[in-house]
Amino acid sequence: MKTLVDQINAEIAAFQVNAAAQVEKGNKAAGTRARKNALNITKLLKEFRKVSVEEAKK
């Protein structure tokens, strides 16, 4: 579960960098990367929820 949290944090950091580049500099490629990061964050958070529920049942 620790590695999953680390992956989520890394993906969020990457999203912040790419989103800032898009907003501040108008970098279209960074916008594409930010959207991809957002999808990955969603998937990781769903996985975290599943793992967290399983851990709570123990």
C-alpha distance matrix in Angstrom:
0.0 3.8 5.4 5.1 6.4 8.7 9.9 10.7 12.5 14.3 15.4 16.7 18.6 20.2 21.1 22.8 24.8 25.9 26.8 28.8 30.6 31.6 32.8 34.5 36.0 36.2 34.3 33.9 31.7 29.2 29.3 28.4 25.5 24.3 24.6 22.6 19.8 20.1 19.7 16.6 15.1 16.1 14.5 11.1 11.5 12.7 9.8 7.6 10.4 10.6 7.2 8.1 11.5 10.9 9.3 12.3 14.7 14.2
3.8 0.0 3.8 5.4 5.2 6.2 8.7 9.9 10.7 12.4 14.3 15.4 16.6 18.5 20.0 21.2 23.0 24.6 25.6 27.2 29.0 30.4 31.5 32.9 34.4 35.0 33.1 33.1 30.9 28.2 28.6 28.1 24.8 23.7 24.6 22.6 19.5 20.2 20.4 17.1 15.5 17.3 16.1 12.4 13.0 15.0 12.5 10.0 13.1 14.0 10.9 11.1 14.8 14.5 12.4 15.1 17.8 17.1
5.4 3.8 0.0 3.8 5.4 4.9 6.1 8.6 9.8 10.4 12.2 14.2 15.3 16.5 18.3 20.0 21.3 22.6 24.1 25.8 27.2 28.6 30.1 31.5 32.6 33.1 30.9 30.8 28.2 25.8 26.5 25.6 22.3 21.6 22.5 20.2 17.3 18.5 18.4 14.9 13.9 16.1 14.5 10.9 12.6 14.6 11.8 10.4 14.0 14.5 11.8 13.0 16.5 16.0 14.7 17.7 20.1 19.5
5.1 5.4 3.8 0.0 3.8 5.4 5.0 6.3 8.7 9.9 10.6 12.4 14.3 15.4 16.5 18.5 20.2 21.2 22.2 24.3 26.0 26.9 28.3 30.1 31.3 31.4 29.4 29.0 26.7 24.3 24.4 23.5 20.5 19.5 19.9 17.8 15.0 15.6 15.3 12.0 10.8 12.5 11.0 7.3 8.9 10.8 8.3 6.9 10.6 11.4 9.3 10.6 14.0 14.1 13.4 16.1 18.5 18.7
6.4 5.2 5.4 3.8 0.0 3.8 5.4 5.0 6.2 8.6 9.9 10.6 12.3 14.3 15.2 16.6 18.6 20.1 20.8 22.5 24.6 25.7 26.7 28.3 29.9 30.3 28.6 28.5 26.5 23.7 23.9 23.6 20.5 19.0 19.8 18.2 14.9 15.3 15.9 12.9 10.7 12.8 12.4 8.6 8.9 11.8 10.2 7.7 11.0 12.9 10.9 10.9 14.6 15.4 14.1 16.2 19.2 19.5
8.7 6.2 4.9 5.4 3.8 0.0 3.8 5.4 5.1 6.2 8.6 9.9 10.6 12.4 14.2 15.4 16.8 18.5 19.8 21.3 22.9 24.5 25.8 27.0 28.3 29.0 27.0 27.3 25.0 22.2 23.0 22.6 19.2 18.2 19.6 17.8 14.4 15.6 16.5 13.2 11.6 14.4 14.0 10.4 11.6 14.6 12.9 11.1 14.6 16.2 14.2 14.6 18.3 18.8 17.4 19.7 22.6 22.6
9.9 8.7 6.1 5.0 5.4 3.8 0.0 3.8 5.5 5.1 6.1 8.6 9.9 10.6 12.2 14.3 15.6 16.6 18.1 20.0 21.3 22.5 24.2 25.7 26.7 27.0 24.8 24.7 22.2 19.7 20.3 19.6 16.2 15.5 16.6 14.4 11.3 12.8 13.2 9.7 8.8 11.8 11.0 7.8 10.0 12.8 11.2 10.3 14.0 15.3 14.0 15.0 18.4 18.9 18.3 20.8 23.3 23.6
10.7 9.9 8.6 6.3 5.0 5.4 3.8 0.0 3.8 5.5 5.2 6.1 8.6 9.9 10.5 12.3 14.4 15.4 16.1 18.2 20.1 20.9 22.1 23.9 25.3 25.5 23.7 23.6 21.6 18.8 18.9 18.5 15.5 13.9 14.8 13.3 9.9 10.5 11.4 8.5 6.2 9.2 9.5 6.3 7.3 10.7 10.2 8.9 12.0 14.2 13.4 13.9 17.1 18.4 17.9 19.7 22.6 23.4
12.5 10.7 9.8 8.7 6.2 5.1 5.5 3.8 0.0 3.8 5.5 5.1 6.2 8.7 9.8 10.6 12.5 14.4 15.2 16.5 18.6 20.0 21.0 22.3 23.9 24.6 23.0 23.4 21.6 18.4 18.9 19.2 16.0 14.2 15.9 14.9 11.2 12.0 13.9 11.3 8.9 12.2 13.1 10.0 10.6 14.2 13.8 12.0 15.0 17.4 16.4 16.2 19.7 21.1 20.1 21.7 24.8 25.4
14.3 12.4 10.4 9.9 8.6 6.2 5.1 5.5 3.8 0.0 3.8 5.5 5.1 6.3 8.6 10.0 10.9 12.5 14.2 15.6 16.9 18.6 20.1 21.2 22.2 23.0 20.9 21.4 19.2 16.2 17.3 17.3 13.7 12.7 14.9 13.4 9.8 11.8 13.5 10.7 9.5 13.2 13.6 11.0 12.6 15.9 15.3 14.3 17.5 19.5 18.5 19.0 22.4 23.4 22.6 24.6 27.5 28.0
15.4 14.3 12.2 10.6 9.9 8.6 6.1 5.2 5.5 3.8 0.0 3.8 5.4 5.1 6.1 8.7 10.0 10.6 12.0 14.1 15.4 16.4 18.1 19.8 20.8 20.9 18.9 18.8 16.7 13.9 14.4 14.1 10.8 9.6 11.2 9.7 6.1 8.1 9.8 7.3 6.3 10.1 10.8 9.0 10.8 13.9 13.9 13.5 16.4 18.4 18.1 18.8 21.9 23.1 22.9 24.8 27.5 28.4
16.7 15.4 14.2 12.4 10.6 9.9 8.6 6.1 5.1 5.5 3.8 0.0 3.8 5.4 5.0 6.2 8.7 9.9 10.3 12.1 14.2 15.2 16.2 17.9 19.4 19.8 18.4 18.7 17.3 14.0 14.1 14.7 11.8 9.4 11.4 11.1 7.3 8.0 10.8 9.3 6.9 10.3 12.2 10.5 10.9 14.5 15.2 14.1 16.5 19.2 19.1 19.1 22.1 23.9 23.5 24.8 27.8 29.0
18.6 16.6 15.3 14.3 12.3 10.6 9.9 8.6 6.2 5.1 5.4 3.8 0.0 3.8 5.4 5.2 6.4 8.8 9.9 10.8 12.6 14.5 15.5 16.4 17.8 18.9 17.3 18.3 16.7 13.3 14.3 15.3 12.1 10.2 13.1 12.9 9.3 10.8 13.8 12.1 10.5 14.0 15.7 13.8 14.5 18.1 18.4 17.3 19.9 22.5 22.0 22.0 25.2 26.8 26.1 27.6 30.7 31.5
20.2 18.5 16.5 15.4 14.3 12.4 10.6 9.9 8.7 6.3 5.1 5.4 3.8 0.0 3.8 5.5 5.2 6.2 8.5 10.0 10.8 12.4 14.3 15.4 16.1 16.8 14.7 15.3 13.3 10.1 11.5 12.1 8.6 7.6 10.7 10.1 7.0 9.6 12.2 10.7 10.2 13.8 15.1 13.9 15.4 18.5 18.9 18.5 21.2 23.4 23.2 23.7 26.8 28.2 27.8 29.6 32.4 33.3
21.1 20.0 18.3 16.5 15.2 14.2 12.2 10.5 9.8 8.6 6.1 5.0 5.4 3.8 0.0 3.8 5.5 5.2 5.8 8.3 9.8 10.5 12.0 13.9 15.0 15.1 13.5 13.7 12.5 9.1 9.2 10.2 7.5 4.9 7.9 8.4 5.4 6.8 10.1 9.7 8.8 11.8 14.0 13.4 14.3 17.3 18.3 18.1 20.3 22.7 23.1 23.4 26.1 27.9 27.9 29.3 32.1 33.4
22.8 21.2 20.0 18.5 16.6 15.4 14.3 12.3 10.6 10.0 8.7 6.2 5.2 5.5 3.8 0.0 3.8 5.6 5.2 6.0 8.5 9.9 10.5 11.7 13.6 14.4 13.5 14.6 14.0 10.2 10.6 12.7 10.4 7.7 10.8 12.0 9.2 9.9 13.5 13.3 11.7 14.6 17.1 16.2 16.5 19.8 21.0 20.1 22.2 25.0 25.2 25.0 27.8 29.9 29.5 30.6 33.7 34.9
24.8 23.0 21.3 20.2 18.6 16.8 15.6 14.4 12.5 10.9 10.0 8.7 6.4 5.2 5.5 3.8 0.0 3.8 5.6 5.3 6.3 8.8 10.1 10.5 11.5 12.9 11.4 13.1 12.1 8.4 10.1 12.2 9.7 8.1 11.9 12.7 10.4 12.1 15.4 14.9 14.2 17.3 19.3 18.5 19.3 22.6 23.4 22.8 25.1 27.7 27.7 27.8 30.8 32.6 32.1 33.5 36.6 37.6
25.9 24.6 22.6 21.2 20.1 18.5 16.6 15.4 14.4 12.5 10.6 9.9 8.8 6.2 5.2 5.6 3.8 0.0 3.8 5.4 5.1 6.3 8.7 10.0 10.3 10.6 8.6 9.7 8.6 4.8 6.4 8.4 6.3 5.1 8.9 10.0 8.7 10.5 13.5 13.6 13.6 16.4 18.4 18.2 19.3 22.1 23.2 23.2 25.4 27.7 28.1 28.6 31.3 33.0 33.0 34.5 37.3 38.5
26.8 25.6 24.1 22.2 20.8 19.8 18.1 16.1 15.2 14.2 12.0 10.3 9.9 8.5 5.8 5.2 5.6 3.8 0.0 3.8 5.4 5.1 6.2 8.5 9.8 9.7 9.1 9.9 10.1 6.6 6.1 9.1 8.2 5.5 8.4 10.8 9.5 9.9 13.3 14.3 13.6 15.8 18.5 18.6 19.0 21.8 23.4 23.2 24.9 27.6 28.3 28.4 30.9 33.0 33.1 34.2 37.0 38.6
28.8 27.2 25.8 24.3 22.5 21.3 20.0 18.2 16.5 15.6 14.1 12.1 10.8 10.0 8.3 6.0 5.3 5.4 3.8 0.0 3.8 5.4 5.1 5.8 7.8 9.1 9.1 11.3 11.9 8.4 8.9 12.2 11.2 9.0 12.2 14.4 12.9 13.5 17.0 17.6 16.7 19.1 21.8 21.5 21.8 24.8 26.3 25.8 27.6 30.4 30.9 30.7 33.4 35.6 35.3 36.3 39.4 40.8
30.6 29.0 27.2 26.0 24.6 22.9 21.3 20.1 18.6 16.9 15.4 14.2 12.6 10.8 9.8 8.5 6.3 5.1 5.4 3.8 0.0 3.8 5.6 5.4 5.4 6.8 5.9 8.7 9.1 6.1 7.7 10.9 10.2 9.3 12.5 14.4 13.6 14.8 17.9 18.6 18.4 20.9 23.2 23.1 23.9 26.8 28.1 27.9 29.9 32.5 32.9 33.1 35.8 37.7 37.6 38.9 41.8 43.1
31.6 30.4 28.6 26.9 25.7 24.5 22.5 20.9 20.0 18.6 16.4 15.2 14.5 12.4 10.5 9.9 8.8 6.3 5.1 5.4 3.8 0.0 3.8 5.8 5.6 4.6 4.5 6.1 7.8 5.4 5.2 8.9 9.5 8.4 10.7 13.3 13.2 13.9 16.7 18.1 18.1 20.0 22.5 23.1 23.7 26.2 27.9 28.0 29.7 32.2 33.1 33.3 35.7 37.8 38.1 39.2 41.9 43.5
32.8 31.5 30.1 28.3 26.7 25.8 24.2 22.1 21.0 20.1 18.1 16.2 15.5 14.3 12.0 10.5 10.1 8.7 6.2 5.1 5.6 3.8 0.0 3.8 5.9 5.6 7.5 9.3 11.5 9.1 8.3 12.1 12.7 10.7 12.8 15.8 15.4 15.3 18.5 20.1 19.4 21.1 24.0 24.5 24.6 27.2 29.1 29.0 30.3 33.1 34.1 33.9 36.3 38.6 38.8 39.5 42.4 44.2
34.5 32.9 31.5 30.1 28.3 27.0 25.7 23.9 22.3 21.2 19.8 17.9 16.4 15.4 13.9 11.7 10.5 10.0 8.5 5.8 5.4 5.8 3.8 0.0 3.8 5.9 8.0 11.0 12.9 10.6 11.0 14.6 14.9 13.3 16.0 18.6 17.8 18.2 21.6 22.7 22.0 24.1 26.9 27.0 27.2 30.0 31.8 31.4 33.0 35.8 36.5 36.3 38.8 41.1 40.9 41.8 44.8 46.4
36.0 34.4 32.6 31.3 29.9 28.3 26.7 25.3 23.9 22.2 20.8 19.4 17.8 16.1 15.0 13.6 11.5 10.3 9.8 7.8 5.4 5.6 5.9 3.8 0.0 3.8 5.4 8.9 10.8 9.4 10.4 13.7 14.2 13.7 16.2 18.5 18.3 19.3 22.2 23.3 23.3 25.4 27.9 28.1 28.8 31.5 33.0 33.0 34.8 37.4 38.0 38.1 40.7 42.8 42.8 43.9 46.8 48.2
36.2 35.0 33.1 31.4 30.3 29.0 27.0 25.5 24.6 23.0 20.9 19.8 18.9 16.8 15.1 14.4 12.9 10.6 9.7 9.1 6.8 4.6 5.6 5.9 3.8 0.0 3.8 6.1 9.0 8.4 8.4 11.5 13.0 12.6 14.4 17.0 17.5 18.1 20.7 22.3 22.6 24.3 26.7 27.5 28.2 30.5 32.3 32.6 34.1 36.6 37.6 37.9 40.2 42.3 42.6 43.7 46.4 48.1
34.3 33.1 30.9 29.4 28.6 27.0 24.8 23.7 23.0 20.9 18.9 18.4 17.3 14.7 13.5 13.5 11.4 8.6 9.1 9.1 5.9 4.5 7.5 8.0 5.4 3.8 0.0 3.8 5.6 5.4 6.6 9.1 10.2 10.7 12.8 14.7 15.4 16.7 19.0 20.2 20.9 22.9 24.9 25.6 26.8 29.1 30.5 31.0 32.9 35.1 35.9 36.5 38.9 40.8 41.1 42.5 45.1 46.6
33.9 33.1 30.8 29.0 28.5 27.3 24.7 23.6 23.4 21.4 18.8 18.7 18.3 15.3 13.7 14.6 13.1 9.7 9.9 11.3 8.7 6.1 9.3 11.0 8.9 6.1 3.8 0.0 3.8 5.4 5.0 6.5 8.8 9.8 10.8 12.7 14.3 15.4 17.1 18.8 19.9 21.4 23.3 24.5 25.8 27.6 29.2 30.1 31.8 33.8 34.9 35.8 37.9 39.7 40.4 41.8 44.2 45.8
31.7 30.9 28.2 26.7 26.5 25.0 22.2 21.6 21.6 19.2 16.7 17.3 16.7 13.3 12.5 14.0 12.1 8.6 10.1 11.9 9.1 7.8 11.5 12.9 10.8 9.0 5.6 3.8 0.0 3.8 5.3 5.1 6.4 8.6 10.0 10.8 12.4 14.3 15.7 16.8 18.4 20.2 21.6 22.6 24.4 26.2 27.4 28.4 30.4 32.2 33.0 34.2 36.5 38.0 38.6 40.3 42.6 44.1
29.2 28.2 25.8 24.3 23.7 22.2 19.7 18.8 18.4 16.2 13.9 14.0 13.3 10.1 9.1 10.2 8.4 4.8 6.6 8.4 6.1 5.4 9.1 10.6 9.4 8.4 5.4 5.4 3.8 0.0 3.8 5.4 5.0 6.0 8.6 9.7 10.2 12.1 14.3 15.1 16.1 18.3 20.0 20.6 22.0 24.3 25.5 26.1 28.2 30.2 30.9 31.7 34.2 35.8 36.2 37.8 40.3 41.7
29.3 28.6 26.5 24.4 23.9 23.0 20.3 18.9 18.9 17.3 14.4 14.1 14.3 11.5 9.2 10.6 10.1 6.4 6.1 8.9 7.7 5.2 8.3 11.0 10.4 8.4 6.6 5.0 5.3 3.8 0.0 3.8 5.4 5.0 6.2 8.6 9.7 10.4 12.5 14.2 15.1 16.6 18.7 19.8 20.8 22.8 24.5 25.3 26.9 29.0 30.1 30.8 33.0 34.9 35.5 36.8 39.3 41.0
28.4 28.1 25.6 23.5 23.6 22.6 19.6 18.5 19.2 17.3 14.1 14.7 15.3 12.1 10.2 12.7 12.2 8.4 9.1 12.2 10.9 8.9 12.1 14.6 13.7 11.5 9.1 6.5 5.1 5.4 3.8 0.0 3.8 5.4 5.2 6.3 8.7 9.9 10.9 12.6 14.3 15.6 17.1 18.6 20.1 21.7 23.1 24.4 26.1 27.7 29.0 30.1 32.1 33.7 34.7 36.2 38.4 40.0
25.5 24.8 22.3 20.5 20.5 19.2 16.2 15.5 16.0 13.7 10.8 11.8 12.1 8.6 7.5 10.4 9.7 6.3 8.2 11.2 10.2 9.5 12.7 14.9 14.2 13.0 10.2 8.8 6.4 5.0 5.4 3.8 0.0 3.8 5.4 5.0 6.1 8.6 10.0 10.5 12.2 14.3 15.4 16.3 18.2 20.1 21.1 22.1 24.2 25.9 26.7 27.9 30.2 31.6 32.3 34.0 36.3 37.7
24.3 23.7 21.6 19.5 19.0 18.2 15.5 13.9 14.2 12.7 9.6 9.4 10.2 7.6 4.9 7.7 8.1 5.1 5.5 9.0 9.3 8.4 10.7 13.3 13.7 12.6 10.7 9.8 8.6 6.0 5.0 5.4 3.8 0.0 3.8 5.4 4.9 6.1 8.7 9.8 10.3 12.3 14.3 15.0 16.2 18.4 19.9 20.4 22.3 24.4 25.3 26.0 28.4 30.2 30.7 32.1 34.6 36.1
24.6 24.6 22.5 19.9 19.8 19.6 16.6 14.8 15.9 14.9 11.2 11.4 13.1 10.7 7.9 10.8 11.9 8.9 8.4 12.2 12.5 10.7 12.8 16.0 16.2 14.4 12.8 10.8 10.0 8.6 6.2 5.2 5.4 3.8 0.0 3.8 5.4 5.0 6.4 8.7 9.8 10.7 12.7 14.3 15.3 16.9 18.7 19.8 21.2 23.1 24.6 25.5 27.3 29.2 30.2 31.4 33.7 35.5
22.6 22.6 20.2 17.8 18.2 17.8 14.4 13.3 14.9 13.4 9.7 11.1 12.9 10.1 8.4 12.0 12.7 10.0 10.8 14.4 14.4 13.3 15.8 18.6 18.5 17.0 14.7 12.7 10.8 9.7 8.6 6.3 5.0 5.4 3.8 0.0 3.8 5.4 5.2 6.3 8.6 10.0 10.9 12.4 14.3 15.7 16.8 18.3 20.2 21.6 22.8 24.1 26.1 27.5 28.6 30.3 32.3 33.9
19.8 19.5 17.3 15.0 14.9 14.4 11.3 9.9 11.2 9.8 6.1 7.3 9.3 7.0 5.4 9.2 10.4 8.7 9.5 12.9 13.6 13.2 15.4 17.8 18.3 17.5 15.4 14.3 12.4 10.2 9.7 8.7 6.1 4.9 5.4 3.8 0.0 3.8 5.4 5.0 6.1 8.6 9.9 10.4 12.1 14.2 15.2 16.0 18.2 20.0 20.7 21.8 24.1 25.6 26.3 27.9 30.2 31.7
20.1 20.2 18.5 15.6 15.3 15.6 12.8 10.5 12.0 11.8 8.1 8.0 10.8 9.6 6.8 9.9 12.1 10.5 9.9 13.5 14.8 13.9 15.3 18.2 19.3 18.1 16.7 15.4 14.3 12.1 10.4 9.9 8.6 6.1 5.0 5.4 3.8 0.0 3.8 5.4 5.0 6.3 8.8 9.9 10.5 12.5 14.3 15.1 16.5 18.6 19.9 20.6 22.6 24.5 25.4 26.6 28.9 30.7
19.7 20.4 18.4 15.3 15.9 16.5 13.2 11.4 13.9 13.5 9.8 10.8 13.8 12.2 10.1 13.5 15.4 13.5 13.3 17.0 17.9 16.7 18.5 21.6 22.2 20.7 19.0 17.1 15.7 14.3 12.5 10.9 10.0 8.7 6.4 5.2 5.4 3.8 0.0 3.8 5.4 5.1 6.4 8.7 10.0 10.8 12.6 14.2 15.5 17.0 18.6 19.9 21.5 23.2 24.5 25.9 27.8 29.7
16.6 17.1 14.9 12.0 12.9 13.2 9.7 8.5 11.3 10.7 7.3 9.3 12.1 10.7 9.7 13.3 14.9 13.6 14.3 17.6 18.6 18.1 20.1 22.7 23.3 22.3 20.2 18.8 16.8 15.1 14.2 12.6 10.5 9.8 8.7 6.3 5.0 5.4 3.8 0.0 3.8 5.4 5.1 6.1 8.5 9.9 10.6 12.1 14.2 15.5 16.5 18.0 20.1 21.3 22.3 24.1 26.1 27.6
15.1 15.5 13.9 10.8 10.7 11.6 8.8 6.2 8.9 9.5 6.3 6.9 10.5 10.2 8.8 11.7 14.2 13.6 13.6 16.7 18.4 18.1 19.4 22.0 23.3 22.6 20.9 19.9 18.4 16.1 15.1 14.3 12.2 10.3 9.8 8.6 6.1 5.0 5.4 3.8 0.0 3.8 5.5 5.1 6.0 8.6 9.8 10.2 12.1 14.2 15.1 15.9 18.1 19.9 20.5 21.9 24.3 25.9
16.1 17.3 16.1 12.5 12.8 14.4 11.8 9.2 12.2 13.2 10.1 10.3 14.0 13.8 11.8 14.6 17.3 16.4 15.8 19.1 20.9 20.0 21.1 24.1 25.4 24.3 22.9 21.4 20.2 18.3 16.6 15.6 14.3 12.3 10.7 10.0 8.6 6.3 5.1 5.4 3.8 0.0 3.8 5.5 5.2 6.3 8.7 9.8 10.6 12.5 14.3 15.1 16.7 18.7 19.9 21.0 23.0 25.1
14.5 16.1 14.5 11.0 12.4 14.0 11.0 9.5 13.1 13.6 10.8 12.2 15.7 15.1 14.0 17.1 19.3 18.4 18.5 21.8 23.2 22.5 24.0 26.9 27.9 26.7 24.9 23.3 21.6 20.0 18.7 17.1 15.4 14.3 12.7 10.9 9.9 8.8 6.4 5.1 5.5 3.8 0.0 3.8 5.5 5.2 6.3 8.6 10.0 10.8 12.5 14.1 15.6 16.9 18.5 20.1 21.7 23.6
11.1 12.4 10.9 7.3 8.6 10.4 7.8 6.3 10.0 11.0 9.0 10.5 13.8 13.9 13.4 16.2 18.5 18.2 18.6 21.5 23.1 23.1 24.5 27.0 28.1 27.5 25.6 24.5 22.6 20.6 19.8 18.6 16.3 15.0 14.3 12.4 10.4 9.9 8.7 6.1 5.1 5.5 3.8 0.0 3.8 5.4 5.0 6.1 8.6 9.9 10.4 11.9 14.2 15.3 16.2 18.1 20.1 21.5
11.5 13.0 12.6 8.9 8.9 11.6 10.0 7.3 10.6 12.6 10.8 10.9 14.5 15.4 14.3 16.5 19.3 19.3 19.0 21.8 23.9 23.7 24.6 27.2 28.8 28.2 26.8 25.8 24.4 22.0 20.8 20.1 18.2 16.2 15.3 14.3 12.1 10.5 10.0 8.5 6.0 5.2 5.5 3.8 0.0 3.8 5.3 4.8 6.1 8.6 9.8 10.1 12.2 14.2 15.0 16.1 18.4 20.3
12.7 15.0 14.6 10.8 11.8 14.6 12.8 10.7 14.2 15.9 13.9 14.5 18.1 18.5 17.3 19.8 22.6 22.1 21.8 24.8 26.8 26.2 27.2 30.0 31.5 30.5 29.1 27.6 26.2 24.3 22.8 21.7 20.1 18.4 16.9 15.7 14.2 12.5 10.8 9.9 8.6 6.3 5.2 5.4 3.8 0.0 3.8 5.4 5.1 6.3 8.7 9.8 10.8 12.6 14.3 15.4 17.0 19.2
9.8 12.5 11.8 8.3 10.2 12.9 11.2 10.2 13.8 15.3 13.9 15.2 18.4 18.9 18.3 21.0 23.4 23.2 23.4 26.3 28.1 27.9 29.1 31.8 33.0 32.3 30.5 29.2 27.4 25.5 24.5 23.1 21.1 19.9 18.7 16.8 15.2 14.3 12.6 10.6 9.8 8.7 6.3 5.0 5.3 3.8 0.0 3.8 5.4 5.1 6.2 8.4 10.0 10.8 12.3 14.2 15.7 17.3
7.6 10.0 10.4 6.9 7.7 11.1 10.3 8.9 12.0 14.3 13.5 14.1 17.3 18.5 18.1 20.1 22.8 23.2 23.2 25.8 27.9 28.0 29.0 31.4 33.0 32.6 31.0 30.1 28.4 26.1 25.3 24.4 22.1 20.4 19.8 18.3 16.0 15.1 14.2 12.1 10.2 9.8 8.6 6.1 4.8 5.4 3.8 0.0 3.8 5.4 5.1 5.9 8.5 9.8 10.3 12.0 14.3 15.7
10.4 13.1 14.0 10.6 11.0 14.6 14.0 12.0 15.0 17.5 16.4 16.5 19.9 21.2 20.3 22.2 25.1 25.4 24.9 27.6 29.9 29.7 30.3 33.0 34.8 34.1 32.9 31.8 30.4 28.2 26.9 26.1 24.2 22.3 21.2 20.2 18.2 16.5 15.5 14.2 12.1 10.6 10.0 8.6 6.1 5.1 5.4 3.8 0.0 3.8 5.5 5.0 6.1 8.6 9.8 10.4 12.5 14.7
10.6 14.0 14.5 11.4 12.9 16.2 15.3 14.2 17.4 19.5 18.4 19.2 22.5 23.4 22.7 25.0 27.7 27.7 27.6 30.4 32.5 32.2 33.1 35.8 37.4 36.6 35.1 33.8 32.2 30.2 29.0 27.7 25.9 24.4 23.1 21.6 20.0 18.6 17.0 15.5 14.2 12.5 10.8 9.9 8.6 6.3 5.1 5.4 3.8 0.0 3.8 5.5 5.3 6.4 8.8 10.1 11.0 13.2
7.2 10.9 11.8 9.3 10.9 14.2 14.0 13.4 16.4 18.5 18.1 19.1 22.0 23.2 23.1 25.2 27.7 28.1 28.3 30.9 32.9 33.1 34.1 36.5 38.0 37.6 35.9 34.9 33.0 30.9 30.1 29.0 26.7 25.3 24.6 22.8 20.7 19.9 18.6 16.5 15.1 14.3 12.5 10.4 9.8 8.7 6.2 5.1 5.5 3.8 0.0 3.8 5.5 5.1 6.2 8.6 10.0 11.2
8.1 11.1 13.0 10.6 10.9 14.6 15.0 13.9 16.2 19.0 18.8 19.1 22.0 23.7 23.4 25.0 27.8 28.6 28.4 30.7 33.1 33.3 33.9 36.3 38.1 37.9 36.5 35.8 34.2 31.7 30.8 30.1 27.9 26.0 25.5 24.1 21.8 20.6 19.9 18.0 15.9 15.1 14.1 11.9 10.1 9.8 8.4 5.9 5.0 5.5 3.8 0.0 3.8 5.4 5.1 6.2 8.8 10.3
11.5 14.8 16.5 14.0 14.6 18.3 18.4 17.1 19.7 22.4 21.9 22.1 25.2 26.8 26.1 27.8 30.8 31.3 30.9 33.4 35.8 35.7 36.3 38.8 40.7 40.2 38.9 37.9 36.5 34.2 33.0 32.1 30.2 28.4 27.3 26.1 24.1 22.6 21.5 20.1 18.1 16.7 15.6 14.2 12.2 10.8 10.0 8.5 6.1 5.3 5.5 3.8 0.0 3.8 5.4 5.1 6.4 9.1
10.9 14.5 16.0 14.1 15.4 18.8 18.9 18.4 21.1 23.4 23.1 23.9 26.8 28.2 27.9 29.9 32.6 33.0 33.0 35.6 37.7 37.8 38.6 41.1 42.8 42.3 40.8 39.7 38.0 35.8 34.9 33.7 31.6 30.2 29.2 27.5 25.6 24.5 23.2 21.3 19.9 18.7 16.9 15.3 14.2 12.6 10.8 9.8 8.6 6.4 5.1 5.4 3.8 0.0 3.8 5.4 5.2 6.9
9.3 12.4 14.7 13.4 14.1 17.4 18.3 17.9 20.1 22.6 22.9 23.5 26.1 27.8 27.9 29.5 32.1 33.0 33.1 35.3 37.6 38.1 38.8 40.9 42.8 42.6 41.1 40.4 38.6 36.2 35.5 34.7 32.3 30.7 30.2 28.6 26.3 25.4 24.5 22.3 20.5 19.9 18.5 16.2 15.0 14.3 12.3 10.3 9.8 8.8 6.2 5.1 5.4 3.8 0.0 3.8 5.4 5.5
12.3 15.1 17.7 16.1 16.2 19.7 20.8 19.7 21.7 24.6 24.8 24.8 27.6 29.6 29.3 30.6 33.5 34.5 34.2 36.3 38.9 39.2 39.5 41.8 43.9 43.7 42.5 41.8 40.3 37.8 36.8 36.2 34.0 32.1 31.4 30.3 27.9 26.6 25.9 24.1 21.9 21.0 20.1 18.1 16.1 15.4 14.2 12.0 10.4 10.1 8.6 6.2 5.1 5.4 3.8 0.0 3.8 5.5
14.7 17.8 20.1 18.5 19.2 22.6 23.3 22.6 24.8 27.5 27.5 27.8 30.7 32.4 32.1 33.7 36.6 37.3 37.0 39.4 41.8 41.9 42.4 44.8 46.8 46.4 45.1 44.2 42.6 40.3 39.3 38.4 36.3 34.6 33.7 32.3 30.2 28.9 27.8 26.1 24.3 23.0 21.7 20.1 18.4 17.0 15.7 14.3 12.5 11.0 10.0 8.8 6.4 5.2 5.4 3.8 0.0 3.8
14.2 17.1 19.5 18.7 19.5 22.6 23.6 23.4 25.4 28.0 28.4 29.0 31.5 33.3 33.4 34.9 37.6 38.5 38.6 40.8 43.1 43.5 44.2 46.4 48.2 48.1 46.6 45.8 44.1 41.7 41.0 40.0 37.7 36.1 35.5 33.9 31.7 30.7 29.7 27.6 25.9 25.1 23.6 21.5 20.3 19.2 17.3 15.7 14.7 13.2 11.2 10.3 9.1 6.9 5.5 5.5 3.8 0.0
